[in-house]
């Protein structure tokens, strides 16, 4: 119950999640994970959503992010903020490692900064 109310709050607070116009799927090297971004037209709100499709087992992989399309310098670190857990991570370049567990953390909703 807590996760679904948090997801609804995140949806209300982020204009990118209120439309499908900025929807784009991204390559991830594990078919049990799905990754997509949603962005507002002006790029002011960009969210990366990654979900574990396997309800039984932990899954891991590397997700490919088009850093240049998001105005990120691939040679510089950038922050992704998980809106579900409030954790912040420093990422580098266009490929980054993800690990999701269905019992502990089945998804990430990252705000890219």
TORTOR-656627 format. One line per 4 residues: number of its first residue (from 1); for each residue y, x, z of C-alpha. Coordinates in Angstrom, 3 decimals, decimal comma, padded with zeros to 6 digits. Layout:
NUM	Y:X:Z ~ ...
% end
This chain:
1	000,000:000,000:000,000 ~ 002,422:002,814:000,840 ~ 001,974:004,561:-002,519 ~ 002,592:001,430:-004,584
5	005,796:000,612:-002,702 ~ 006,950:004,233:-003,178 ~ 006,193:004,028:-006,921 ~ 008,205:000,799:-007,152
9	011,123:002,453:-005,351 ~ 010,959:005,455:-007,730 ~ 010,920:003,055:-010,697 ~ 014,044:001,272:-009,426
13	015,899:004,558:-008,789 ~ 015,145:006,207:-012,157 ~ 016,488:004,656:-015,357 ~ 013,953:006,611:-017,467
17	011,147:004,519:-015,951 ~ 012,834:001,241:-016,852 ~ 012,203:001,555:-020,605 ~ 009,583:002,964:-022,966
21	012,104:004,329:-025,471 ~ 011,933:007,902:-024,120 ~ 008,130:008,031:-023,732 ~ 006,366:011,194:-024,916
25	002,832:012,424:-024,186 ~ 002,153:016,126:-023,565 ~ -000,789:018,412:-024,149 ~ -002,892:019,121:-021,084
29	-006,119:021,125:-021,237 ~ -008,259:018,646:-019,287 ~ -009,147:015,234:-020,736 ~ -009,400:013,800:-017,214
33	-005,641:014,287:-016,778 ~ -002,860:012,534:-018,673 ~ 000,702:013,830:-018,852 ~ 003,822:012,201:-020,234
37	007,565:012,304:-019,852 ~ 010,038:009,491:-019,851 ~ 013,691:010,311:-020,395 ~ 016,957:008,479:-020,762
41	018,654:008,752:-024,141 ~ 021,273:011,205:-022,882 ~ 018,697:013,354:-021,027 ~ 020,303:012,809:-017,629
45	017,062:011,447:-016,144 ~ 013,794:013,171:-017,168 ~ 010,532:012,445:-015,354 ~ 007,147:014,055:-015,918
49	004,204:011,914:-014,830 ~ 000,729:013,430:-014,486 ~ -002,243:011,300:-013,437 ~ -005,850:012,125:-012,568
53	-007,980:009,641:-014,532 ~ -011,132:010,611:-012,596 ~ -011,299:008,433:-009,469 ~ -014,077:010,580:-007,924
57	-013,300:014,266:-008,415 ~ -010,464:016,733:-008,252 ~ -009,211:017,737:-011,695 ~ -007,056:020,685:-012,740
61	-005,410:021,959:-015,891 ~ -002,316:023,397:-017,517 ~ 000,319:021,074:-018,894 ~ 002,547:022,052:-021,831
65	006,223:021,151:-021,401 ~ 008,732:021,433:-024,282 ~ 011,280:023,341:-022,208 ~ 013,722:023,702:-025,096
69	013,849:019,928:-025,622 ~ 014,801:019,449:-021,964 ~ 017,544:022,065:-022,081 ~ 015,518:024,519:-019,980
73	015,503:028,258:-020,586 ~ 011,795:029,228:-020,732 ~ 012,694:032,691:-019,406 ~ 014,251:031,225:-016,240
77	012,567:029,334:-013,381 ~ 013,273:025,625:-013,050 ~ 012,527:023,116:-010,339 ~ 010,238:020,126:-010,498
81	010,594:017,705:-007,595 ~ 007,619:015,441:-006,857 ~ 009,194:012,102:-006,004 ~ 005,931:010,837:-004,469
85	005,569:013,615:-001,879 ~ 009,072:015,146:-001,860 ~ 007,507:018,560:-002,617 ~ 009,485:020,958:-004,830
89	007,958:023,590:-007,071 ~ 009,398:026,459:-009,076 ~ 007,933:026,459:-012,557 ~ 008,241:029,097:-015,261
93	007,860:028,760:-019,008 ~ 006,297:025,957:-020,960 ~ 002,775:025,908:-019,399 ~ 002,164:025,174:-015,730
97	-000,918:024,559:-013,572 ~ -001,657:021,146:-012,055 ~ -004,384:020,105:-009,616 ~ -004,869:016,480:-008,564
101	-007,355:014,960:-006,141 ~ -008,071:011,203:-006,194 ~ -008,328:010,997:-002,398 ~ -005,339:013,165:-001,533
105	-002,889:013,293:-004,450 ~ -003,972:011,324:-007,553 ~ -000,660:011,699:-009,423 ~ 002,646:013,504:-009,643
109	005,966:011,963:-010,615 ~ 008,165:015,001:-011,168 ~ 011,889:014,932:-011,682 ~ 012,729:017,932:-013,837
113	015,908:019,751:-012,818
% end
